[in-house]
């Protein structure tokens, strides 16, 4: 726990993610990453010098037999208010649009639903559970499939929604997150999406795994390159890229 908290706090401090009085909506899908983020921010709240509030939000995408009660019990245990927002996202993506590559539309709709609910709850920030490996995979996806040098920002201000999106786990590797969730016995709610594990991101994940066999420091170098690059928002002295 202490190592995870230290890495989370370092990321938050480096990119000025939390200011006094923030009310932060934590997007909790039920996967390992979002659950780890929720627990870390709840624990960090006890001693971080900038006081802040948390509110956990889960989007019910419309899959049958989804049970979010274990997440509710966790939130009660760590004293974080919890809201489940019902949506018809699965129906729209798979039944109406029937897009052979549904991830982009699903992601866009999930972002919109999460941001709208965060606004309704009076939150000014949204925290997402993206970690070290996610940033690198997103960079590779943009490079390979779009021919762009890009990745999501550690901190993103959304002017239309008047919300700031933060990603406090960017210094934590995926394996470390998985080990933490297992040790803490956090209640994972498994993804029922039919496209899960059959995406371009999974292809890139496999490619990076193969390349790391030859170049063990590859991911570290890519992440360092992101921080040294002129990409907006990655310079720690200018977290909003202004």
DRENPA-3360 file (N, C-alpha, C; in nm, 2 decimals, always signed):
BEGIN
1 = XXXXXXXX = +0.08/-0.12/+0.00/+0.00/+0.00/+0.00/+0.09/+0.13/+0.00 ~ +0.19/+0.13/+0.08/+0.27/+0.25/+0.10/+0.34/+0.29/-0.04 ~ +0.39/+0.19/-0.11/+0.46/+0.21/-0.23/+0.36/+0.27/-0.33 ~ +0.24/+0.21/-0.34/+0.14/+0.26/-0.43/+0.09/+0.40/-0.40 ~ +0.08/+0.43/-0.27/+0.04/+0.56/-0.23/+0.15/+0.66/-0.26 ~ +0.27/+0.62/-0.24/+0.39/+0.71/-0.28/+0.39/+0.75/-0.42 ~ +0.37/+0.65/-0.51/+0.37/+0.67/-0.65/+0.25/+0.76/-0.70 ~ +0.14/+0.73/-0.64/+0.02/+0.81/-0.67/+0.03/+0.95/-0.63;
9 = XXXXXXXX = +0.09/+0.97/-0.51/+0.11/+1.11/-0.46/+0.21/+1.18/-0.55 ~ +0.32/+1.11/-0.58/+0.42/+1.18/-0.67/+0.36/+1.22/-0.80 ~ +0.27/+1.14/-0.86/+0.21/+1.18/-0.99/+0.11/+1.30/-0.97 ~ +0.04/+1.29/-0.86/-0.06/+1.40/-0.83/+0.02/+1.53/-0.81 ~ +0.13/+1.53/-0.73/+0.21/+1.64/-0.71/+0.28/+1.70/-0.83 ~ +0.34/+1.61/-0.91/+0.41/+1.65/-1.03/+0.32/+1.72/-1.13 ~ +0.20/+1.68/-1.14/+0.11/+1.74/-1.24/+0.00/+1.83/-1.17 ~ +0.01/+1.86/-1.04/-0.08/+1.95/-0.97/-0.23/+1.91/-1.00;
17 = XXXXXXXX = -0.25/+1.78/-0.97/-0.38/+1.72/-1.00/-0.49/+1.76/-0.90 ~ -0.46/+1.78/-0.78/-0.56/+1.81/-0.68/-0.53/+1.94/-0.60 ~ -0.64/+2.02/-0.60/-0.63/+2.15/-0.52/-0.73/+2.14/-0.41 ~ -0.71/+2.22/-0.30/-0.80/+2.22/-0.19/-0.94/+2.24/-0.23 ~ -1.03/+2.16/-0.17/-1.17/+2.18/-0.20/-1.23/+2.10/-0.32 ~ -1.14/+2.03/-0.39/-1.19/+1.96/-0.51/-1.29/+1.85/-0.47 ~ -1.39/+1.83/-0.55/-1.48/+1.72/-0.54/-1.46/+1.63/-0.66 ~ -1.40/+1.51/-0.64/-1.35/+1.43/-0.75/-1.45/+1.31/-0.77;
25 = XXXXXXXX = -1.50/+1.29/-0.89/-1.57/+1.17/-0.92/-1.47/+1.07/-0.97 ~ -1.48/+0.95/-0.91/-1.39/+0.84/-0.95/-1.47/+0.75/-1.04 ~ -1.43/+0.73/-1.17/-1.50/+0.64/-1.26/-1.46/+0.50/-1.22 ~ -1.56/+0.42/-1.17/-1.53/+0.29/-1.13/-1.61/+0.18/-1.21 ~ -1.53/+0.12/-1.31/-1.59/+0.03/-1.40/-1.62/-0.11/-1.33 ~ -1.54/-0.13/-1.23/-1.54/-0.26/-1.16/-1.42/-0.35/-1.19 ~ -1.33/-0.29/-1.29/-1.21/-0.36/-1.32/-1.10/-0.33/-1.22 ~ -0.99/-0.39/-1.23/-0.88/-0.38/-1.13/-0.83/-0.24/-1.12;
33 = XXXXXXXX = -0.81/-0.17/-1.23/-0.75/-0.04/-1.23/-0.84/+0.07/-1.16 ~ -0.97/+0.07/-1.19/-1.05/+0.17/-1.13/-1.07/+0.14/-0.98 ~ -1.08/+0.01/-0.94/-1.09/-0.02/-0.80/-0.96/+0.02/-0.72 ~ -0.85/-0.01/-0.78/-0.72/+0.03/-0.72/-0.72/+0.19/-0.70 ~ -0.76/+0.26/-0.80/-0.76/+0.41/-0.79/-0.85/+0.45/-0.68 ~ -0.97/+0.39/-0.67/-1.07/+0.43/-0.57/-1.01/+0.41/-0.43 ~ -0.95/+0.30/-0.41/-0.89/+0.27/-0.27/-0.78/+0.36/-0.24 ~ -0.69/+0.39/-0.34/-0.57/+0.47/-0.32/-0.62/+0.62/-0.29;
41 = XXXXXXXX = -0.71/+0.67/-0.36/-0.75/+0.81/-0.34/-0.83/+0.82/-0.21 ~ -0.90/+0.71/-0.17/-0.97/+0.72/-0.04/-0.87/+0.72/+0.07 ~ -0.76/+0.64/+0.06/-0.66/+0.63/+0.17/-0.58/+0.76/+0.17 ~ -0.54/+0.81/+0.05/-0.46/+0.93/+0.04/-0.54/+1.05/+0.10 ~ -0.67/+1.05/+0.09/-0.75/+1.16/+0.14/-0.73/+1.18/+0.29 ~ -0.68/+1.08/+0.36/-0.66/+1.10/+0.51/-0.55/+1.19/+0.54 ~ -0.45/+1.20/+0.46/-0.33/+1.28/+0.50/-0.28/+1.37/+0.39 ~ -0.34/+1.38/+0.27/-0.29/+1.47/+0.17/-0.32/+1.61/+0.21;
49 = XXXXXXXX = -0.22/+1.70/+0.19/-0.23/+1.84/+0.24/-0.35/+1.92/+0.18 ~ -0.39/+1.88/+0.06/-0.50/+1.95/+0.00/-0.63/+1.87/+0.02 ~ -0.71/+1.91/+0.11/-0.83/+1.83/+0.14/-0.93/+1.82/+0.02 ~ -0.98/+1.71/+0.00/-1.07/+1.69/-0.12/-1.18/+1.58/-0.08 ~ -1.29/+1.58/-0.16/-1.40/+1.49/-0.15/-1.39/+1.39/-0.27 ~ -1.45/+1.27/-0.24/-1.46/+1.17/-0.35/-1.61/+1.13/-0.36 ~ -1.64/+1.09/-0.49/-1.77/+1.03/-0.51/-1.75/+0.92/-0.62 ~ -1.77/+0.80/-0.60/-1.75/+0.69/-0.69/-1.87/+0.68/-0.78;
57 = XXXXXXXX = -1.85/+0.66/-0.91/-1.96/+0.65/-1.01/-1.93/+0.53/-1.10 ~ -2.03/+0.44/-1.11/-2.03/+0.33/-1.20/-2.13/+0.34/-1.31 ~ -2.10/+0.32/-1.43/-2.19/+0.32/-1.54/-2.24/+0.18/-1.57 ~ -2.37/+0.16/-1.55/-2.43/+0.03/-1.59/-2.46/+0.04/-1.74 ~ -2.38/-0.03/-1.82/-2.39/-0.02/-1.97/-2.51/-0.10/-2.03 ~ -2.58/-0.17/-1.95/-2.70/-0.24/-2.00/-2.68/-0.39/-2.02 ~ -2.57/-0.45/-1.97/-2.55/-0.59/-1.97/-2.63/-0.66/-1.86 ~ -2.68/-0.78/-1.89/-2.77/-0.85/-1.80/-2.68/-0.91/-1.68;
65 = XXXXXXXX = -2.75/-0.92/-1.57/-2.69/-0.99/-1.46/-2.56/-0.93/-1.41 ~ -2.55/-0.80/-1.42/-2.43/-0.72/-1.36/-2.47/-0.69/-1.21 ~ -2.38/-0.73/-1.12/-2.40/-0.71/-0.98/-2.29/-0.62/-0.93 ~ -2.33/-0.49/-0.90/-2.24/-0.40/-0.85/-2.24/-0.38/-0.70 ~ -2.31/-0.47/-0.63/-2.32/-0.46/-0.48/-2.19/-0.48/-0.41 ~ -2.09/-0.56/-0.46/-1.96/-0.57/-0.40/-1.89/-0.43/-0.40 ~ -1.91/-0.35/-0.51/-1.85/-0.22/-0.51/-1.92/-0.13/-0.41 ~ -2.05/-0.14/-0.40/-2.12/-0.06/-0.30/-2.07/-0.09/-0.16;
73 = XXXXXXXX = -2.05/-0.21/-0.13/-2.00/-0.25/+0.00/-1.86/-0.20/+0.02 ~ -1.78/-0.20/-0.08/-1.64/-0.15/-0.07/-1.65/+0.00/-0.04 ~ -1.73/+0.07/-0.11/-1.75/+0.22/-0.09/-1.79/+0.25/+0.05 ~ -1.89/+0.17/+0.10/-1.93/+0.20/+0.24/-1.82/+0.18/+0.34 ~ -1.74/+0.08/+0.31/-1.62/+0.04/+0.40/-1.52/+0.16/+0.40 ~ -1.50/+0.22/+0.29/-1.39/+0.32/+0.28/-1.45/+0.46/+0.28 ~ -1.58/+0.47/+0.31/-1.65/+0.60/+0.33/-1.65/+0.69/+0.21 ~ -1.69/+0.63/+0.10/-1.70/+0.71/-0.03/-1.84/+0.69/-0.08;
81 = XXXXXXXX = -1.92/+0.80/-0.10/-2.05/+0.79/-0.16/-2.04/+0.72/-0.30 ~ -2.15/+0.64/-0.33/-2.14/+0.56/-0.45/-2.27/+0.58/-0.53 ~ -2.26/+0.60/-0.66/-2.37/+0.61/-0.75/-2.36/+0.52/-0.87 ~ -2.46/+0.45/-0.91/-2.47/+0.37/-1.03/-2.56/+0.44/-1.13 ~ -2.51/+0.47/-1.25/-2.58/+0.54/-1.35/-2.62/+0.44/-1.46 ~ -2.75/+0.42/-1.47/-2.80/+0.33/-1.58/-2.79/+0.40/-1.71 ~ -2.75/+0.32/-1.82/-2.74/+0.37/-1.95/-2.78/+0.26/-2.05 ~ -2.80/+0.30/-2.18/-2.83/+0.21/-2.28/-2.72/+0.19/-2.38;
89 = XXXXXXXX = -2.60/+0.21/-2.33/-2.48/+0.21/-2.42/-2.46/+0.08/-2.49 ~ -2.48/-0.03/-2.42/-2.46/-0.16/-2.49/-2.56/-0.17/-2.61 ~ -2.69/-0.14/-2.58/-2.79/-0.15/-2.69/-2.76/-0.06/-2.81 ~ -2.71/+0.06/-2.78/-2.68/+0.15/-2.89/-2.56/+0.10/-2.97 ~ -2.46/+0.06/-2.91/-2.33/+0.02/-2.97/-2.35/-0.11/-3.05 ~ -2.41/-0.21/-2.99/-2.41/-0.34/-3.05/-2.54/-0.38/-3.12 ~ -2.66/-0.32/-3.08/-2.78/-0.35/-3.14/-2.82/-0.25/-3.25 ~ -2.80/-0.13/-3.22/-2.84/-0.02/-3.32/-2.73/+0.01/-3.42;
97 = XXXXXXXX = -2.61/+0.05/-3.37/-2.51/+0.08/-3.46/-2.44/-0.04/-3.53 ~ -2.43/-0.15/-3.45/-2.36/-0.27/-3.50/-2.23/-0.24/-3.57 ~ -2.15/-0.16/-3.50/-2.02/-0.12/-3.56/-1.92/-0.24/-3.54 ~ -1.85/-0.28/-3.65/-1.76/-0.39/-3.63/-1.64/-0.35/-3.54 ~ -1.61/-0.22/-3.52/-1.51/-0.17/-3.43/-1.58/-0.08/-3.33 ~ -1.64/-0.14/-3.23/-1.73/-0.06/-3.14/-1.66/+0.02/-3.03 ~ -1.53/+0.00/-3.01/-1.47/+0.05/-2.89/-1.47/+0.20/-2.89 ~ -1.45/+0.27/-3.01/-1.44/+0.41/-3.01/-1.57/+0.47/-2.97;
105 = XXXXXXXX = -1.68/+0.42/-3.03/-1.82/+0.48/-3.00/-1.85/+0.45/-2.85 ~ -1.82/+0.33/-2.80/-1.85/+0.30/-2.66/-1.78/+0.39/-2.57 ~ -1.65/+0.41/-2.60/-1.56/+0.50/-2.51/-1.62/+0.64/-2.51 ~ -1.66/+0.69/-2.63/-1.71/+0.83/-2.64/-1.84/+0.84/-2.56 ~ -1.93/+0.74/-2.57/-2.06/+0.74/-2.49/-2.03/+0.73/-2.34 ~ -1.94/+0.64/-2.30/-1.91/+0.63/-2.16/-1.85/+0.76/-2.10 ~ -1.77/+0.82/-2.18/-1.71/+0.95/-2.13/-1.82/+1.05/-2.11 ~ -1.91/+1.06/-2.21/-2.02/+1.16/-2.20/-2.11/+1.13/-2.08;
113 = XXXXXXXX = -2.14/+1.00/-2.06/-2.23/+0.97/-1.94/-2.17/+1.00/-1.81 ~ -2.04/+0.96/-1.80/-1.96/+0.98/-1.68/-1.95/+1.13/-1.64 ~ -1.92/+1.21/-1.74/-1.90/+1.35/-1.72/-2.03/+1.42/-1.68 ~ -2.14/+1.38/-1.75/-2.27/+1.43/-1.71/-2.31/+1.40/-1.57 ~ -2.29/+1.28/-1.53/-2.32/+1.24/-1.39/-2.23/+1.31/-1.29 ~ -2.11/+1.33/-1.32/-2.01/+1.40/-1.24/-2.06/+1.55/-1.22 ~ -2.11/+1.61/-1.33/-2.16/+1.75/-1.32/-2.28/+1.75/-1.23 ~ -2.37/+1.65/-1.25/-2.50/+1.65/-1.17/-2.46/+1.64/-1.02;
121 = XXXXXXXX = -2.36/+1.57/-0.98/-2.32/+1.55/-0.84/-2.24/+1.66/-0.79 ~ -2.21/+1.77/-0.87/-2.14/+1.88/-0.82/-1.99/+1.86/-0.82 ~ -1.94/+1.76/-0.89/-1.79/+1.74/-0.90/-1.72/+1.83/-1.00 ~ -1.60/+1.87/-0.97/-1.53/+1.96/-1.06/-1.41/+1.88/-1.13 ~ -1.39/+1.75/-1.08/-1.29/+1.67/-1.14/-1.33/+1.53/-1.16 ~ -1.28/+1.46/-1.25/-1.30/+1.32/-1.28/-1.17/+1.24/-1.28 ~ -1.16/+1.14/-1.19/-1.03/+1.06/-1.19/-1.05/+0.93/-1.26 ~ -0.96/+0.90/-1.34/-0.96/+0.77/-1.42/-0.84/+0.68/-1.39;
129 = XXXXXXXX = -0.86/+0.55/-1.40/-0.76/+0.46/-1.35/-0.66/+0.42/-1.45 ~ -0.62/+0.51/-1.55/-0.52/+0.48/-1.64/-0.38/+0.47/-1.57 ~ -0.30/+0.37/-1.61/-0.17/+0.35/-1.55/-0.06/+0.37/-1.65 ~ +0.06/+0.34/-1.60/+0.19/+0.35/-1.68/+0.17/+0.28/-1.82 ~ +0.13/+0.16/-1.82/+0.12/+0.08/-1.94/+0.01/+0.13/-2.03 ~ -0.10/+0.19/-1.98/-0.20/+0.24/-2.06/-0.15/+0.36/-2.14 ~ -0.07/+0.45/-2.08/-0.01/+0.56/-2.15/+0.07/+0.52/-2.27 ~ +0.16/+0.42/-2.25/+0.25/+0.37/-2.35/+0.17/+0.30/-2.46;
137 = XXXXXXXX = +0.07/+0.22/-2.43/-0.01/+0.15/-2.53/-0.09/+0.25/-2.61 ~ -0.14/+0.36/-2.55/-0.21/+0.46/-2.63/-0.12/+0.53/-2.72 ~ +0.00/+0.56/-2.68/+0.10/+0.62/-2.77/+0.13/+0.53/-2.89 ~ +0.15/+0.40/-2.86/+0.17/+0.31/-2.97/+0.05/+0.29/-3.07 ~ -0.07/+0.29/-3.01/-0.19/+0.29/-3.09/-0.20/+0.40/-3.19 ~ -0.17/+0.52/-3.14/-0.17/+0.64/-3.22/-0.07/+0.64/-3.33 ~ +0.05/+0.59/-3.29/+0.16/+0.58/-3.39/+0.13/+0.48/-3.50 ~ +0.09/+0.36/-3.46/+0.08/+0.25/-3.56/-0.05/+0.27/-3.64;
145 = XXXXXXXX = -0.16/+0.30/-3.58/-0.29/+0.30/-3.65/-0.33/+0.44/-3.71 ~ -0.27/+0.55/-3.65/-0.31/+0.68/-3.70/-0.19/+0.77/-3.75 ~ -0.07/+0.72/-3.73/+0.04/+0.80/-3.78/+0.06/+0.92/-3.70 ~ +0.02/+0.92/-3.57/+0.03/+1.04/-3.49/+0.12/+1.02/-3.37 ~ +0.19/+1.12/-3.32/+0.27/+1.11/-3.20/+0.17/+1.17/-3.09 ~ +0.11/+1.08/-3.01/+0.01/+1.13/-2.92/-0.02/+1.03/-2.81 ~ -0.08/+1.08/-2.70/-0.13/+1.00/-2.59/-0.22/+1.09/-2.51 ~ -0.30/+1.03/-2.42/-0.38/+1.11/-2.34/-0.30/+1.19/-2.24;
153 = XXXXXXXX = -0.35/+1.30/-2.19/-0.28/+1.39/-2.10/-0.29/+1.34/-1.95 ~ -0.19/+1.36/-1.87/-0.21/+1.34/-1.73/-0.33/+1.42/-1.67 ~ -0.34/+1.54/-1.71/-0.45/+1.63/-1.67/-0.51/+1.70/-1.79 ~ -0.64/+1.69/-1.80/-0.71/+1.75/-1.92/-0.83/+1.83/-1.87 ~ -0.83/+1.96/-1.91/-0.94/+2.04/-1.88/-1.04/+2.04/-1.99 ~ -1.17/+2.01/-1.96/-1.27/+2.00/-2.06/-1.36/+2.13/-2.05 ~ -1.33/+2.22/-2.13/-1.40/+2.36/-2.12/-1.55/+2.35/-2.13 ~ -1.60/+2.26/-2.23/-1.74/+2.25/-2.25/-1.82/+2.20/-2.12;
161 = XXXXXXXX = -1.75/+2.11/-2.06/-1.81/+2.05/-1.94/-1.77/+2.12/-1.81 ~ -1.67/+2.20/-1.82/-1.61/+2.26/-1.70/-1.56/+2.16/-1.60 ~ -1.50/+2.05/-1.65/-1.45/+1.95/-1.57/-1.30/+1.93/-1.60 ~ -1.22/+1.88/-1.50/-1.08/+1.85/-1.52/-1.07/+1.70/-1.50 ~ -1.01/+1.63/-1.60/-0.99/+1.48/-1.59/-0.84/+1.46/-1.54 ~ -0.83/+1.38/-1.44/-0.69/+1.35/-1.39/-0.67/+1.20/-1.39 ~ -0.54/+1.16/-1.40/-0.50/+1.02/-1.41/-0.39/+1.00/-1.31 ~ -0.42/+0.98/-1.18/-0.32/+0.97/-1.07/-0.23/+0.85/-1.07;
169 = XXXXXXXX = -0.26/+0.75/-1.15/-0.19/+0.62/-1.14/-0.08/+0.60/-1.25 ~ -0.05/+0.71/-1.32/+0.04/+0.70/-1.44/+0.18/+0.65/-1.40 ~ +0.22/+0.66/-1.28/+0.35/+0.61/-1.24/+0.35/+0.47/-1.20 ~ +0.24/+0.40/-1.20/+0.23/+0.27/-1.15/+0.21/+0.17/-1.27 ~ +0.29/+0.06/-1.27/+0.28/-0.04/-1.37/+0.16/-0.13/-1.35 ~ +0.11/-0.18/-1.46/-0.01/-0.27/-1.46/+0.01/-0.39/-1.37 ~ +0.13/-0.45/-1.37/+0.15/-0.57/-1.29/+0.14/-0.53/-1.14 ~ +0.19/-0.41/-1.11/+0.18/-0.36/-0.97/+0.04/-0.34/-0.93;
177 = XXXXXXXX = -0.04/-0.29/-1.02/-0.18/-0.27/-0.99/-0.25/-0.40/-0.96 ~ -0.22/-0.50/-1.05/-0.29/-0.63/-1.04/-0.25/-0.70/-0.91 ~ -0.12/-0.69/-0.87/-0.08/-0.75/-0.74/-0.15/-0.68/-0.62 ~ -0.16/-0.55/-0.63/-0.22/-0.47/-0.52/-0.37/-0.51/-0.51 ~ -0.44/-0.52/-0.62/-0.58/-0.56/-0.61/-0.60/-0.70/-0.55 ~ -0.51/-0.79/-0.59/-0.51/-0.93/-0.54/-0.48/-0.93/-0.39 ~ -0.38/-0.86/-0.34/-0.35/-0.85/-0.20/-0.46/-0.79/-0.12 ~ -0.52/-0.69/-0.17/-0.63/-0.62/-0.10/-0.76/-0.69/-0.11;
185 = XXXXXXXX = -0.77/-0.79/-0.20/-0.89/-0.87/-0.22/-1.01/-0.78/-0.26 ~ -0.98/-0.69/-0.36/-1.08/-0.60/-0.40/-1.18/-0.67/-0.50 ~ -1.31/-0.63/-0.49/-1.41/-0.71/-0.56/-1.43/-0.67/-0.71 ~ -1.35/-0.74/-0.79/-1.36/-0.71/-0.93/-1.49/-0.76/-0.99 ~ -1.56/-0.67/-1.07/-1.68/-0.71/-1.15/-1.63/-0.72/-1.29 ~ -1.64/-0.84/-1.34/-1.58/-0.88/-1.47/-1.66/-0.81/-1.59 ~ -1.58/-0.77/-1.69/-1.63/-0.71/-1.81/-1.71/-0.81/-1.89 ~ -1.83/-0.78/-1.93/-1.91/-0.87/-2.01/-1.92/-0.83/-2.16;
193 = XXXXXXXX = -1.84/-0.73/-2.19/-1.84/-0.69/-2.33/-1.79/-0.79/-2.43 ~ -1.86/-0.82/-2.54/-1.82/-0.92/-2.63/-1.70/-0.89/-2.71 ~ -1.66/-0.76/-2.71/-1.54/-0.72/-2.77/-1.41/-0.72/-2.68 ~ -1.43/-0.75/-2.56/-1.32/-0.75/-2.46/-1.21/-0.85/-2.50 ~ -1.09/-0.81/-2.49/-0.97/-0.90/-2.53/-0.96/-0.92/-2.68 ~ -1.04/-0.85/-2.76/-1.03/-0.87/-2.90/-1.03/-0.73/-2.97 ~ -0.93/-0.65/-2.93/-0.92/-0.52/-2.98/-0.78/-0.48/-3.03 ~ -0.76/-0.37/-3.09/-0.63/-0.32/-3.13/-0.54/-0.30/-3.01;
201 = XXXXXXXX = -0.60/-0.26/-2.90/-0.52/-0.23/-2.78/-0.45/-0.37/-2.74 ~ -0.53/-0.48/-2.74/-0.47/-0.61/-2.71/-0.36/-0.64/-2.80 ~ -0.37/-0.61/-2.93/-0.27/-0.64/-3.03/-0.14/-0.56/-2.99 ~ -0.16/-0.44/-2.95/-0.04/-0.35/-2.92/+0.02/-0.40/-2.79 ~ -0.06/-0.45/-2.69/-0.01/-0.50/-2.57/+0.08/-0.62/-2.60 ~ +0.03/-0.71/-2.69/+0.11/-0.83/-2.72/+0.24/-0.79/-2.79 ~ +0.23/-0.69/-2.88/+0.35/-0.64/-2.95/+0.46/-0.59/-2.85 ~ +0.41/-0.51/-2.76/+0.51/-0.45/-2.66/+0.57/-0.56/-2.57;
209 = XXXXXXXX = +0.49/-0.66/-2.54/+0.54/-0.78/-2.46/+0.65/-0.85/-2.54 ~ +0.63/-0.86/-2.67/+0.73/-0.93/-2.75/+0.86/-0.84/-2.76 ~ +0.84/-0.71/-2.78/+0.96/-0.62/-2.80/+1.04/-0.61/-2.67 ~ +0.97/-0.62/-2.55/+1.04/-0.61/-2.43/+1.13/-0.73/-2.40 ~ +1.10/-0.84/-2.47/+1.19/-0.95/-2.46/+1.32/-0.92/-2.52 ~ +1.33/-0.83/-2.61/+1.46/-0.79/-2.68/+1.51/-0.66/-2.62 ~ +1.42/-0.57/-2.58/+1.46/-0.44/-2.52/+1.39/-0.42/-2.39 ~ +1.45/-0.47/-2.28/+1.38/-0.47/-2.15/+1.34/-0.34/-2.10;
217 = XXXXXXXX = +1.41/-0.23/-2.14/+1.38/-0.10/-2.09/+1.29/-0.02/-2.18 ~ +1.23/-0.09/-2.28/+1.15/-0.02/-2.38/+1.04/+0.07/-2.32 ~ +0.96/+0.01/-2.24/+0.85/+0.09/-2.18/+0.89/+0.21/-2.10 ~ +1.00/+0.19/-2.02/+1.05/+0.30/-1.95/+1.10/+0.42/-2.04 ~ +1.17/+0.38/-2.15/+1.22/+0.48/-2.24/+1.10/+0.55/-2.31 ~ +1.00/+0.48/-2.35/+0.88/+0.54/-2.41/+0.82/+0.64/-2.32 ~ +0.79/+0.60/-2.19/+0.73/+0.69/-2.10/+0.82/+0.81/-2.07 ~ +0.95/+0.79/-2.06/+1.04/+0.90/-2.04/+1.03/+1.00/-2.16;
225 = XXXXXXXX = +1.02/+0.94/-2.28/+1.01/+1.02/-2.40/+0.89/+1.10/-2.40 ~ +0.78/+1.05/-2.35/+0.65/+1.12/-2.34/+0.67/+1.25/-2.25 ~ +0.74/+1.22/-2.14/+0.76/+1.33/-2.04/+0.86/+1.44/-2.10 ~ +0.95/+1.40/-2.18/+1.04/+1.49/-2.24/+1.00/+1.55/-2.37 ~ +0.89/+1.50/-2.42/+0.84/+1.55/-2.55/+0.77/+1.68/-2.54 ~ +0.74/+1.75/-2.65/+0.66/+1.87/-2.65/+0.51/+1.84/-2.65 ~ +0.47/+1.72/-2.63/+0.32/+1.69/-2.63/+0.26/+1.77/-2.52 ~ +0.14/+1.84/-2.55/+0.07/+1.92/-2.45/+0.04/+1.84/-2.32;
233 = XXXXXXXX = +0.07/+1.90/-2.21/+0.03/+1.84/-2.08/+0.12/+1.74/-2.02 ~ +0.23/+1.70/-2.09/+0.32/+1.60/-2.04/+0.44/+1.66/-1.97 ~ +0.46/+1.79/-1.99/+0.57/+1.86/-1.92/+0.52/+1.89/-1.78 ~ +0.59/+1.84/-1.68/+0.54/+1.85/-1.54/+0.54/+2.00/-1.49 ~ +0.61/+2.09/-1.56/+0.60/+2.23/-1.52/+0.49/+2.30/-1.58 ~ +0.41/+2.23/-1.67/+0.30/+2.29/-1.74/+0.19/+2.19/-1.76 ~ +0.13/+2.14/-1.65/+0.04/+2.02/-1.66/-0.08/+2.04/-1.75 ~ -0.12/+2.16/-1.77/-0.24/+2.19/-1.86/-0.20/+2.21/-2.00;
241 = XX = -0.07/+2.22/-2.03/-0.02/+2.24/-2.16/-0.05/+2.38/-2.22 ~ -0.05/+2.47/-2.13/-0.08/+2.61/-2.17/+0.04/+2.69/-2.20;
% end
